[in-house]
Amino acid sequence: MTAELVRGQNHPLSQSRLEIRISAGTPVAAAAALSDENGRIHGTEWVAHPGAPVQPGLEVSRQAAADHRLAVDLDAVTEAVHRVSVLLALPAANGGAGPARFGAVAAPFVAVTGLDGTEVASYTITGLDLESAVVALELYRRQGAWKVRAVGQGYAGGLAELFADQGLSEAAQLAAGIDEAVARGLARSVQAPPPRTSEGDRSRQAAAPAVGPDQGAAPQGAPGPVPPAYGGQPAGGQGQGGPQPAYGGATGPHASAGGGPVDYSHPRRQTSAPPPPPPAAPPAQPGQPTRPVAGDATGWSMEERLYNQVWGMFEDLARTAAAYRSAVDFAESRMDKELEQALSDPRSRIGGQGDAAREAARARYTQLVDQARASLDRDVAQLVAESEVVEPALPPAFARWDNPCWHAYRVPMEIPMALRLGDLRLPEAESIRIPMLLRLPLERGLWIDSGRTDSLDGSFTDSHDMRRLAMDTAVAHAARLLAVYPAGEFTVHVVDPAGSGAQALAPLTQTGVLAGPPAQGAAGVTEVLGRLTQRVDLVQMALRGGAPDALPPGFDTSQQLLIVNDFPHGFDDRAVNQLRYLVDEGPSVGVHLMMVADREESAGYGPLLDPLWRALLRLTPVPDDHLADPWVGHAWTYEPPAVPHGSEVLREVLTQVAEARRTWNR
């Protein structure tokens, strides 16, 4: 039976290997601190945090997320440790996009469970207000046994104040390091899939109203109607992923925040017809799994169903891989403990008893791993079968460049729900690729890394090849964006100061889909950045004044994308500040940035560049395992989109786009 704790209450622990499960209404950073009998932390190495997620007996998540699972092995901590404190903090480096105090979010819930998932104790942290960091609970020794205590001690000064209160001399430096690690995680995180209403069953997933895409670490809501081109936060206050009030607005069930008439209706009551049911799979033969069907997730359109199905496949693969890794870790830990027990008994060293014990331990390890692998292979085979029917059914915005749908391409009349940026895979399941879908319109720019790297297959890629591949990848992304938007609703500008990207840019320049020739030299950089900065200012003033129709005659209201090649060549401090301004303010008014740059070459700008780099979604032109999900912390291998060698599909599509643009402008 689970013990539901209140602040200050404790409960005995009968197990040494535990899991701490955390659920919050917003992304939080989770850490765990070791301390002595006086509650003092002796050094930064006594804290497991996103920048150093593994310490003796502890493992925490590597980035901020709304849900965490922390692993604790009390037998593995040293004798000097008497307390293990679980810490939560609101990310301080999220660009102001998230809440700054726990009083503005739902009360975090923390549960202590066994490895089998059995809940031992739980605690809902209530009563928080201005605090941005909190000691949720602590595991402590008492007379040779371990107990758990609900703490709920919050700190308005964040992690720095929390660590200082526990006697850590490097409190400020450690807090800053954690913020930096969380910011790096946000910069490379994959957006979350839509919520699942039933474990493992996408066909019963309900479609929720869509809001703008969340391309940081906060969970993404289910798709729906596209928000206005220049809108701010959508209706609903907190946006997707956050807790919703039970009735009415924030002022109560009988108040109207906007001064209008009182609305007594329940906000979650369905007032429109439900979406049509998804296509049903044909009956399966006895003893055989159900055959997958494309679009078997719930949605108002086939596009929405396929979007939900793809994210369901992503979530299924993440969970089955996490289960496999957890089972292997458990098998290794069990074998180590059995071997240690066998070697610690002197009697087992006489004769063949020790050898027999070791062989038995290894046999049990092999049996457990084989069982876990069989389960993983079964789940992956099912996902592969599903992928084989889903991939051919995807619309152009979701499809690979080798999909036959591009040969029947026509310029669309509506903006699609999302865009495919490439594929994601895990090392345990090399046979399955999950499309990486990004919601539209964009709310976060892209950084295509052109730095020299060692690819995953062991081959070495020099700087010249990386720059060429990076520009090819940027052109493929830009071409897809142009192809999926209606004519006249997406405009691409290019800044190429040294002209080094001319060959890669040929498909864009020769078909005439760019707004103008690529800008070259310092003067060209200044002119393009000044024009786009002025555009952001004009649209913001019009929106703030409540007069979006007051823009100058002939003003281009389409979404804008600026591709910057070979940064930082041709850029001074003023131009870098303009780039930062476009990154921060541009997406809300339809101006987006795609940087093609080497992070190391750009390091000379130091603190001036760091916020810009963190604000963009970092991608690579070669397969790289740098993207992380916010649920189980997998490092996903990202594979960029590749146009088939010798294929003319890119030019054919861009030619149709250019013709549609000319017709539109007549």
N, C-alpha and C positions, 0 to 999 in steps of 0.2 A: 504494500500500500504506500502511495506517495505521501510524503510529509510536506504539506504546504506551509512554508515558513513565513513568519512575519519578522520585521526588523528586530535584530538581537537574538532571535531564537536559534537554537542549534539542534543538530540531529546526528546520531552516530553513523559512521560509514563502515560497512562490512567488507568492502572491496577496495583494492589498491589501484586497479586500473579502471579509470573513469573517463567519462566524456561530459564536458560542460556544454550544454546547448543554449544558445542565446538567440532570442528573437526580439527585434526592435522594429518600430515603424519607419525607420529611416536608416541609411547606412551609418554604421558606427565602426570605430577601430577597436579591436579587442586585444588585450595583453594579459599577461599573468606574471606576477612578481613573487619572488621567493624572499623570505625575511626570517630573522632569528626570533628567539623567544620574546624579545622586546619589540618586535614589529619593525626592525630596522633593515633596510636593504643595503647590503654591503658594497654593491657596485653595479655598473650597468650590465655586467654579465649575469646578474641575478634576475634579469627581466627578459621574458620572451615577448617579442612585439613584432609588428609586420616587417621591420628591418632586420630582425634576427629572430625568426619564428621558432627556432628549435633551441631549447636549453635542456639540461639533464632533467628528465621526468616531465617535460612540458613541450607542447607543440601548439602554436596558435595559427590563426589565419594570416595570410600574407597581404591582405588588403582590406579596406573598409567594405562592409556588406550589411544588409539588414538581418541576415541570419549567419550564425557562426557555430562551428563545432570545435571545441578545444580538447585536446587529448592530454590526460594527466596520468602519470604512473608514480604513485606515491612511494613505491619501493625503490624507485630510481633516484629520488632526491637525496642529497647528502644528509648526514646526521646533524649538521649545523642548521639545517632548514627546519623551522617549526611552523611556518605559515606559508600557504600558497594563496595569494590574493588574485581574484579575477577582476580585471579593470576594463571599463568601457569609456570611450571618449568620442565626442563628435569631431569629425575631421576638421582641422583648422585650416587646411590648405585646399578647400573645395571651391575657391573662387567666390565665396558668398552664396553659392547656389543652394546650400542646405541650411537647416536650422542651426542656431548658435547656442541653444540651451535646451536641456532635457525637458523643461517645462512646456516646450512648444510641440512635443511629440508624444506619441503614446508611451505609456509606462513600459520600459523594457522587462522582458520575462527571461529568467535564467533557470535552468533545470540541470540537476546532476543526475546522470544516468550510468548504468553499467554498460559494458561493451555489447550486451545483447539488446540494448535499447530500453531496458526496464528502468523506469524513472524512480530515483531514490528520494530526491527532495527537490522542491521548486520554490521560486521566490519571485514575486512581481514587485519591481522597485517603484514604489509610489512616493509621492510627496516631494519630488524634485521640481525645481523652479529655474533658478539662474545658473545652475551647475552645468558645466560642459564636460566634466569627467567625474566618474563615480567608481568607488570600490563596491562591486556588486555583492560578492560574498567571499568568504575565505575558508579554506580547508586548514585545520590546525591540529597539532598533536596535543593530546591530553592523556597523561599516564600511559604512554606507550601505544595509544590507539588514536585514530584519526576521526575528526568530526567536521561537520560543515556548519557554518554560521552565516545567517543572512545579515549583511552589513548595511548596504545602501547609503554609504557616506559619500556625499557629493562635494565637488570643489568648483567654485565659480572661476577660479584661475586656471582651470584645465589641468593637463597632465603635469605641467611644471610645478604647480602648487601641490598636486597629489604626491609626487615623488619627493618634493622637499619636506612634506609633512612626515614622510616615512624615513627621513634621515639620509637621503641620497644627495651627496655633494654635487654630483653632475646632473641635477634635476633638469635644469633649463636645456642643457645640451642634449640629453636623452629625449626630452619632449620634442625638441626641434628635429632630431633625427627621425622620430616616429612620424611626425607630420610630413617630412620629406618622403619617407617610405610610402606613406599612404597616398601622397600626391603622385608618386610614380605609379602606384597601383591603379589610381584613377585614370592616369594618362594612357594605360595600356589595357584597360578592362573592356570586356565584351559586354554589350548591353544584355540585359536579362530577358529571358523568354516570357511570354504571357503567362499569367497564373494558371495553375492546373487545379481543377476542382476535385478530381478523383485520381488517386495514385495509379499511374500507368494506363489511364483511359482517356485518350484525347477526344474521343467521340462525344463525351459528355461535358466538354469544356465550354463554358458560357462565354460569349463575346461581351467584353466590357467597352464602355465608351473610350475612344482614343483621346490621348492628349499628345503634346509634342514629344518627339523622341527623346529619350534620356540616353545620352551617349557617354555618360560617366559611369558611376558605379551603382546608382540607384536603380532598383528593379524597374523593368519596362512593363507597362500595362498592355493589355490585349489591344490589337489594332482596331481601328474604326475610322470614322470620317477624318479627312485631313484637316488640320487646323488652318486658320486664315494665314495668308502669306506673310503678313507683317504683325501677326498677333503676338501678345505676350503670353502670360500664363493662361491656359484655357480655363473655362468655367469649371468650378469645383474646388477652387482654393488651393489645396495642397498639391494638386497634380497627381500623376500616377504613382502608385506604390505607397503613398502615404495614407494614414488613417482618415476615414471620412466620418463626419458627425452623424449621429444616429438620426436626428431630425433637424430640419431647418439649417440655419447657418451658424456661425460662431457665436452669435448673440442670443441664441436660444430658440426654442421651437415656435415661438409666436412673435418673432421679430424679423424685420427685413433689413439686411445690411445696406441695401441700396436705396432705402426709403420708399420702395414700391409697395404694392399690396402684399399682404401676408399670404404665404403659400403653406397650406396645412397638409399638403400631400406628402406621402412618404417618398424620400428621394430615390429609394431603390425599387419602388414598385414599377413593374413593367407597364407602360402605357401604350406601347406599340406592339404590332404583331411580332411574334418570335421569329428568329431566322429560320429559313427552311432547313429541314433535317439534312445532314450530310449523306452522301451516297453510302449505301449499305454494301458490305462485303458479301460475296456469294457464300453459301453454306460450305463449311469445311468438311472434309472427309473425316470419318471417325479416327481419332488418334493423331490427326494432323492439325497444325496451327492454322488460324484463320488467314486467308490470303489478304495481303494489304491492298488498300484502295487509295488512289490519289484523291486528296481533298476530304478525308474522313474526319477532319476536325470541324467543330461548329464555327459558322461565320455567315455573314450576310451575302457574301459573294464567293465565287470560286477562288479568287485571289486571296481573300481573307482566310479561307479555309486552308489553302496551301501555305500561307504565312504561318498560321497557327500550327500546322502539321510539321513544318520544318523546325520550328522552335521546340515542338514536342520531341522530335527526334534528337535535337541537341541536348535537351534536358535528360532524355532517357540514356543517351550515351554517357553524359556526365555522371549520372547516378550509378550506372552499372560499372563504370570504371572505378568510381570511388569505392563501391562495395568490394570490387576485386582487390584494390590496393589495401583496403582495411583488412580483408581476410588474409592477405599475404603477410601484412605486418603482424597480425595476431599469431599466425603460424610461426613466424620467425621468433617472436617473443616467447611463445610457449616452448619452442625447441631450445632456445637459449636457457630458459629457466630449468628445463628438465636436464640439460647437459650440466648446468651448474650444480644441481642437486646430486647428480650422479658422481661428479668429480669431487664434491665436498665430503663425501662419505668414504673414509679410508678403506672400509670393507669392500667397496665396489672395485677397488684397484687390484684386488687379489683374484687371480684366476681370470676368467673371461666375463665376469659380471659387468665390469665397466664397459667393455666393448659391446656387450649385448644391450646395455642401457642406451648407449650412444646410437646404435643401429635402430633401436626402437624409436628413439626420439626423432631421428631423421626420417624414418618411415612414416611416422605420424605427420611430420611436416610435409612430406611429399604428398600424402593422401589429402591433407587440407588444401594445399595449393592446387592439386589436380581438380578437386571438387570446385574450387573457386574459378579455375580456368574454364571448366566445363560450363558453368553458369554464364561466365562472360561470353564464351564462344556462342552459346545458344542465343543470348540477347543480341550480340553483334550480327549473327546470321539473320535474325528477324529484322534488324535495322537495315541490313544490306538489301534484303528483299523489298523492304518498304522504299528504300532509296531508288531502286530500279524502276519502280512504278511512279515515283514522285518526280524524279528528274525530267523525264520526257514531257510531263504535264505542266512544267513551270512556265509562266509567261516570260517574255524577254527580260523584264526588270530583275527577275529571280534566276534566270537561266545562265549557264556557261556560254562562252562564245562559240563552242562547238555544237550547241543545241540547234536542231533543224528549225526551230521557231524563228531564228534570225533570218533565214532565207525567205520567210513569208512576212518579213517586217514591214509594218506601216507606221507612220508617225502617229502616236496616240493622241486621243482627244482629252484624256484626263491624266492627272498626276497619279502614278502608282503608289501603293502603300509603302513600299520599301525598295531597296536597291541591293543587289549582290555585290559585295566587295571582294569576294574570294571564297576560299574553303577553309574549314577547320577540321583538324583530326587529332587523335591521341595516339601515343606509341603503342598502347595495348590493342588498338583496333585499326590497323593500317588499311584494312579493306573498306573502310567507310569514310566518306567525306561529307561533312555537313555544310550546306551553304551558309556563309556569314552574311546575314541580312541587316541592313541599316535603314532605320525608318526615315521617311521623307516627309516634309522638307528637312534638310540638314539642320542640326543645331550645334554641330561641332565640326571644325575643320579637320584636315588630314595632314600628317607629316609623313612623307615618303622618304625613308632613310637611305641616303646614297653613300653611306660610309662603308669602308672596306670591311669585309667579314669573312668568317669561315662558315660555309653553308653546312646544313645538317648532314649531307651525304659525304662530308669530309673533304670536298673540293674547296680550293682557295679561290676567292673572287677578288680581283684587284680593284683599285679605286676607279680606274677608267671603265671597266665593265660594270661596276656597280652604278656609276652615274648614268650609263646608257640604259641599264635595266630599270633604274628608278624612273627615268623619264618615260620609258616605254609603259611602265605601270601607271604613271600619272596620266598619260594620254589615254590608256584603256579606261581608266576611271572616268575621265572627263568625257570621252566618247559615249560611255554608257549613260552618264547623266544627261547629255544632250539628247540621246536617243529615247529616253523614257519620259521626257517632258514634252508637253504639247508645243507646237511651233510658236516661237516668240515668247516662251515663258522661262527660258534659261539662256543666259549669256555667259560666255567664257572669255576672260582676258588672260594674257600671258605676259609675264615679265621674264626676259632672258637677257640679262645685262651683257654677257660676253658672246651671245649667239651660239653657245655650245650645245644647245638642245635643238638646233635646226633640223637635224636628220630625224630625230624622234618625233618632232612636232609636225612633220610633213603631212600625215593624214589630216590634221586639223587645218593647217594653212592651205594646203592644195585644194581641199574641198570647199573652203570658204565659210566654215562654220564659226570662226572666231569673230569677236566684235571688231577686231582690227589686227594689223600685223603685230607680232610680238614686240614689246617695248625693249629697246636695247640701250645700254649706257646709263650713266647716272641720271641724265636728263629724262630718259624714258621712264626710269623707276620713279622719279619724283612726280612726273606728270600723271601716271596711272594711279599711284597711291593717293595723290592729292584729289583726283577726280572721284575715286571710290570713297575716300574719307568724307568729302563734301556730300556725296550721295547719302551716306549714313546719317550725317547731320540733318539734311533736309527731311528725310523720312521720319527721323525721330521728332523733329520739331512739329511736323504735320500731325503725327500721332498724339503727341502730348497736347497739342492745341485742339484735338478733336476734329481736325479738318483734313482727313487723308485725301480728299478730292482737291485740295488747294495746291497740289504740287505743280510745278511749271508745265506748260504745254509741251507735249512730246516727251515727257519724262518716261524713261524706261522702267516700268514697274516689274520686270521679270526678275527671277532669282539670278544672282550674280556669283560667278566663281572666278577667283584670281589664282592662277598657277604661277608660283614663284620658283624659278630654276636657278641653280648655282648660287644659292644664298651661302655666305654673306657678301659675295663679290658685287660691287656696285651699290652697297647699302651703307649709309652713315647712321649715326645715333638717332637722328630725326626720322629717318625711314623705318628703323626698327621700332621706334615708338608708334609710328603710324600702323605698322603691322600688328602690334599688340592691341591697338585701338580697334582695328578691324576684327581681330579674333574675339575681343571681349564684347563689342557692341554690334558687330556686323550681322551675326546669325539671326538676331531678333528682327532685323529689317531686311533680311534676304541677301546678305553679302557674306560669302564664305571664302575660306582660304585653303589652298593646297600647297604646302611647302615641299619642295624637293631639295633636300639639304643633308649635309653630313653633320651630325651632332658634335663631333670632335672639332671639326673646322670652325663651327659656330661658337665654340666654348669661349672665345675671346670676349664675347659680350657679357659673359658671366651672369650676374643677377638680372641684368636687363632682358636676357633671353629666356631664362628658366621659366617664368610664368607663361610665356608664349608656347614653349615646348610642352609643358604639362597640360595646357589647355587643348592640345590637338591630339587626335587619335593616331598613334604611331603605327605605321605599317612598313613592311619591308618588301623589296622586289624579289627576294629569294625566300624559300621556306624557312621559318624561324619560329621557335617556341617561346615567344615573348608575351603572348596575350593570355590573360587570366580571366576566369569567370568569378563572379562574386558569391557563388554558393559553396562550392567545395574547394576552390582555390587551384583547380587544374591549370597547368601551363599548357595551353593549346598551341599546336603548331599551325601557324597561319600560312596559307599558300595563296599567292596573288593570282588574279585572273590572267590567263594566258590565251592569247589569240593563236589558233592553230598555225603552225609554220606553213607559209605559202598561201594562207587563206586571204581572200579579198573581202571577207565579211565586214571588217571594220570600215573600209573605204566605201563599200556599197551602202552601209547603214548611214554613214556621215553624208554621202551624196544625197540620199533621200532627205536627211535633216536639212541640209543646205537649201535644197529645192523648196521644201516646205517653208523655210524661213523667208526665202525670196517671195514666195506667193503671199505669205502673211504680211510682208512689208509693202506690198503694192497698194 
